Every structure is written in C-alpha cells, then in structure tokens.
Amino acid sequence: MSSSACGRIVVGLRFSHRIAGMHTMSSFLSMWATACRTSINKVIHPCFDISSIFPPSDLTKLELPFMFDSQSISKLKAAAKRGGFDSGREPSRVELVTALSSIALLDIAKLKNTQSKPLLIAHTVNLRGRTDLLWHENSCGNLYMVVHWKSAVEFNGMVNVICDMISDAKTKYATIIDKEKLCSTMVNSQIEFIKSVSIDEEFVIVFSGRCRYRPYENDFGWGKPVFVSNKSVNFRLIVLIDDEERGGVNAWITIKKKKEEEMVLLKQDVEFWGKLSKKS
C-alpha cells in the first residue's frame, strides 16, 4: 500500500499462479475489502475442493528426514577430533552433518559404480552480518553466497574440508565494503556453481542450512509448532533444520525419483544409521 501527494491511497497486489487464478484473486480482494470495511464475520471462507478433481502428484522425488540429536552431534564431534580435525575451531552441527551426509551418499554412489564423477559439494551461506556493509536485521531479499568444493575424502577429512570451505568464504566476504563488488562476487559464485552443475560432470550434493532461524518460535495463537519440515525439490538436496525437541539437527534428504535406489541404499547403510538419533 502507498499514498500519493494528493491524498489518494494505492493498493498493489501480486498473486502467484502456482496457487490459483484470477477468479480466486478477485474473490480474495473482495473479501479483504469487506473485512476492512465491515467485519471479518462478513467474509466468505474459501473452499479448497478443486484439489479433489486435480490431486497433486509427487512422482519426481523422494524425501526423508534423518534426525541427529544432541548426543549424535557430540559423537560426530568426538569422531572428527579423533580423526585429526585441525580447523582451529569447533566444528558446527551443520558442518558435521554436512560431512557425514556427503560421505554416506558418496559411498552409495560407489556401490552403484557411478562414482566416476568427482564429488561436488555446494553450501549456501547467509551473508547478513558477515560483511562490513551495514544491513538492517530485517532486510528482505536474497543475500547469500554459494560455496562449493570438489574431491573425495573420508569423514574426518571431510569435516576439515567443510569447515575450511565455509570459513574461507566468510573471510572473503568479511572485508567487502563496496556494494558493487559484493553484488558481482555473489552473482559470480552462483554462476560458477550453475555452470558446474549444468555440464553434469560431477556428483552434486547441495546443502541448505536453515538452523538458527527459530521457526519453532512462530506462535499464531495456537501454540508453538512441534515439528518443522521442508518442501522437496527435484535434485539431490539436503536441507538442515533445527531439531527443537532433541537439540540437534534434522537432515531432510531429497533424491530424484529415478535415483530412488540411492534412498534404498541409504536406509540400509548401517554405519550411517548408527550415527542418527534413536527415534529416526
């Protein structure tokens, strides 16, 4: 909403066709105006029965959550230290779960004899508070970088690699004070990653860390949520979300439907399951 110098009010509305069409948009606008003008009790409630005629299909991907509680995280941290972790700081929960998940999927690829391609791990990192440029805490938009790394090592070495990869990226952006340089650096990191993926020469695993965003604090008046999940996508993606109840991390692993054998083998990976929460 906006206002003009002559005292008029302008209402702008943007609607996604992924949700509905113009008829629904018009109905929403009418009910919005009715609620503002009279009472919310006058509003006609929407009906969502169209989905019974056109049921949504989900045939392109498989997704499962794998839960790492605080005890599991402590064991992973101890294993990394025994194996010679030398990054100079404590590995985070996200870095530990990233390393373990990467190794598990890489081992599965080897079992399938598809690991002729080099491994490419990509991680998104939030840039808010990581540069010398001043940003408002509630600034909206895509302010993140994509960091990626190619090779293959065991778990202990992988933890070192992940920690160094993220630390180096944070250091790289920390001293940027020019907005144009920040923009070009961000865009170039994404272009470089997209090029690597598009040529299909690597075994790609993409991670998105969503810990510390406090989704469990969102109380709409019915109480705080007890479980937060993720919407899957059509590529090999692992989304890391806080496990509020157990103090750990939930790793939502998505795999293409045509590669469902990877999920079957992951479920059969005794070593991987041995590092998960008992309730996974």
C-alpha positions in Angstrom: 0.0 0.0 0.0 1.1 3.5 -0.8 -0.2 7.1 -0.8 0.1 9.9 -3.2 0.7 13.6 -2.7 -2.9 14.4 -3.4 -4.1 12.2 -0.6 -5.1 9.1 -2.6 -4.2 5.6 -1.4 -2.8 3.0 -3.8 -3.2 -0.8 -3.2 -0.9 -3.1 -5.1 -1.5 -6.9 -5.2 0.7 -9.6 -6.6 -0.5 -13.2 -6.8 1.2 -16.4 -7.8 -0.4 -18.6 -10.5 1.0 -21.6 -8.6 -1.7 -21.0 -6.0 -4.7 -20.0 -8.1 -6.1 -17.9 -11.0 -7.7 -14.5 -11.5 -11.1 -15.7 -10.1 -9.6 -16.6 -6.8 -7.6 -13.4 -6.7 -10.7 -11.3 -7.3 -12.5 -13.1 -4.6 -9.7 -12.6 -2.2 -9.5 -8.9 -3.0 -13.3 -8.6 -2.5 -13.2 -10.3 0.9 -10.2 -8.3 2.0 -12.0 -5.1 1.3 -15.1 -6.5 3.0 -13.2 -7.3 6.2 -11.6 -3.8 6.3 -14.9 -2.1 5.6 -17.3 -4.1 7.8 -16.3 -7.1 9.9 -14.3 -10.3 9.5 -17.5 -12.1 10.2 -18.8 -11.0 6.8 -16.0 -12.7 4.9 -16.9 -15.9 2.9 -14.4 -18.6 3.7 -12.5 -20.2 0.8 -13.1 -23.7 -0.4 -10.3 -25.9 -1.5 -12.2 -28.8 -3.1 -10.6 -28.4 -6.5 -7.7 -30.5 -5.4 -10.1 -33.5 -5.3 -10.5 -33.0 -9.1 -6.9 -32.3 -9.8 -5.0 -34.1 -7.0 -1.4 -33.0 -6.6 1.2 -35.6 -7.7 4.6 -36.1 -6.3 6.3 -38.6 -8.6 9.6 -36.9 -9.3 11.4 -37.0 -6.0 11.8 -38.9 -2.7 12.4 -37.2 0.6 13.1 -38.4 4.2 14.2 -36.7 7.4 17.2 -38.1 9.2 17.4 -36.9 12.8 20.7 -36.1 14.7 20.0 -35.4 18.3 22.5 -33.6 20.7 24.0 -36.9 21.6 24.6 -37.9 18.0 26.2 -34.5 17.3 28.5 -35.0 20.3 29.6 -38.4 18.9 30.3 -36.9 15.5 32.3 -34.2 17.0 34.4 -36.7 19.0 34.9 -38.8 15.9 36.2 -35.8 14.0 38.6 -34.9 16.7 39.9 -38.4 17.0 40.4 -38.4 13.2 42.7 -35.4 13.3 40.3 -32.5 12.9 42.6 -29.4 12.7 40.5 -26.5 11.5 41.4 -24.5 14.6 37.9 -24.3 15.9 35.0 -26.5 17.0 33.0 -27.9 14.0 29.4 -26.7 14.0 26.4 -29.0 13.9 25.7 -28.1 10.3 29.3 -28.8 9.3 29.3 -32.2 11.0 26.0 -33.4 9.5 27.1 -32.0 6.1 30.2 -34.1 6.2 28.5 -37.3 7.3 25.7 -37.0 4.8 28.2 -36.3 1.9 30.2 -39.4 2.8 27.1 -41.6 3.0 25.8 -40.5 -0.4 29.3 -40.8 -1.9 29.6 -44.3 -0.6 26.3 -45.2 -2.1 27.4 -43.8 -5.5 30.5 -46.1 -5.3 28.3 -49.1 -4.6 26.3 -48.3 -7.7 29.5 -47.9 -9.7 28.5 -44.3 -10.6 31.3 -42.5 -8.8 33.4 -42.0 -11.8 32.5 -38.3 -11.5 34.2 -36.1 -8.9 32.2 -35.1 -5.9 30.9 -31.5 -5.8 29.5 -30.2 -2.5 27.7 -26.9 -2.5 26.5 -25.0 0.5 24.5 -21.8 0.8 25.7 -19.3 3.4 23.7 -16.3 4.7 25.7 -13.1 4.2 23.8 -11.0 6.8 26.2 -9.8 9.4 29.2 -11.2 7.5 30.3 -8.1 5.6 31.4 -4.6 6.6 28.4 -3.2 4.8 25.5 -2.3 7.1 22.3 -4.1 6.6 19.1 -3.9 8.6 18.4 -7.0 10.5 15.0 -7.4 8.8 16.2 -6.6 5.3 14.4 -8.7 2.7 15.8 -10.4 -0.4 18.4 -13.0 -1.4 21.6 -12.1 0.4 23.6 -15.3 0.3 26.6 -16.9 -1.3 27.1 -20.4 -2.8 30.4 -22.1 -1.8 31.4 -25.3 -3.4 34.3 -27.8 -3.3 35.3 -30.8 -5.4 37.1 -34.0 -4.3 36.5 -37.1 -2.2 37.8 -37.8 1.3 36.8 -39.8 4.4 34.6 -38.4 7.2 37.4 -36.8 9.3 38.9 -35.1 6.3 35.5 -34.1 5.0 34.8 -32.2 8.3 38.0 -30.3 7.8 37.1 -29.5 4.2 33.6 -28.3 5.0 34.8 -26.1 7.9 37.6 -24.6 5.8 35.4 -24.1 2.8 32.8 -22.1 4.9 35.4 -20.2 6.9 37.4 -19.2 3.8 34.2 -17.9 2.2 33.2 -15.9 5.3 36.7 -14.4 5.4 36.5 -13.5 1.7 33.3 -11.5 2.2 34.1 -10.0 5.6 36.2 -7.2 4.3 34.0 -6.2 1.3 32.8 -2.6 1.7 31.8 -1.9 -1.9 28.2 -2.8 -2.8 29.0 -3.4 -6.5 31.9 -5.7 -5.6 29.6 -7.6 -3.2 26.9 -8.0 -5.8 29.3 -9.2 -8.5 31.0 -11.6 -6.1 27.7 -13.1 -5.1 26.5 -13.4 -8.7 29.8 -14.9 -9.9 29.7 -17.6 -7.1 26.2 -18.6 -8.3 27.1 -18.5 -12.0 30.2 -20.7 -11.3 28.1 -23.2 -9.4 25.4 -23.3 -12.1 27.9 -23.9 -14.8 29.5 -26.8 -12.9 26.1 -28.4 -12.4 24.8 -27.9 -15.9 27.6 -29.8 -17.6 26.7 -32.8 -15.5 30.3 -33.8 -14.9 30.1 -34.0 -11.1 28.2 -36.0 -8.5 26.5 -33.0 -7.0 25.1 -32.6 -3.4 23.5 -29.3 -2.5 23.1 -28.3 1.2 20.9 -25.5 2.6 21.5 -24.7 6.3 18.4 -23.3 7.9 19.4 -23.7 11.5 19.0 -20.7 14.0 16.1 -19.2 12.0 13.9 -20.0 15.0 10.9 -21.5 13.2 9.7 -23.1 16.4 9.1 -19.6 17.9 6.3 -18.8 15.5 3.1 -18.9 17.6 -0.1 -17.9 15.7 -2.1 -18.2 18.8 -2.5 -22.0 18.8 0.8 -22.7 20.5 4.3 -23.2 19.1 4.9 -25.8 16.3 6.2 -29.1 17.4 7.7 -30.2 14.0 9.1 -28.2 11.1 9.6 -29.9 7.7 10.8 -28.9 4.2 9.3 -28.9 0.7 11.4 -31.1 -1.5 12.8 -30.2 -4.9 13.8 -32.2 -8.0 17.5 -32.6 -7.3 19.9 -34.1 -4.7 19.3 -31.6 -1.9 19.9 -31.8 1.9 18.2 -29.2 4.0 19.3 -28.9 7.6 16.7 -27.7 10.1 16.9 -27.3 13.9 15.5 -30.2 15.9 13.9 -28.3 18.8 13.0 -31.3 20.9 16.3 -33.1 20.8 18.6 -30.1 20.5 20.2 -31.4 17.3 19.6 -31.2 13.5 17.1 -32.8 11.1 18.6 -33.5 7.7 15.9 -33.6 5.0 17.4 -35.6 2.2 15.8 -35.3 -1.3 16.7 -37.6 -4.2 15.3 -37.7 -7.7 12.6 -40.4 -8.2 14.7 -42.0 -11.0 17.5 -42.4 -8.5 15.4 -43.9 -5.8 17.9 -46.8 -5.4 20.1 -44.2 -3.6 17.4 -43.8 -0.9 17.0 -47.5 -0.5 20.8 -48.0 0.0 20.9 -45.1 2.4 18.2 -46.8 4.5 20.4 -49.9 4.5 23.6 -48.1 5.5 24.2 -49.5 9.0 27.1 -47.1 9.7 25.1 -44.1 8.7 22.0 -45.1 10.8 24.3 -45.9 13.7 25.1 -42.1 14.0 21.5 -41.0 13.9 19.1 -40.3 16.8 17.4 -43.5 18.1 14.0 -42.0 17.1 14.9 -41.5 13.4 
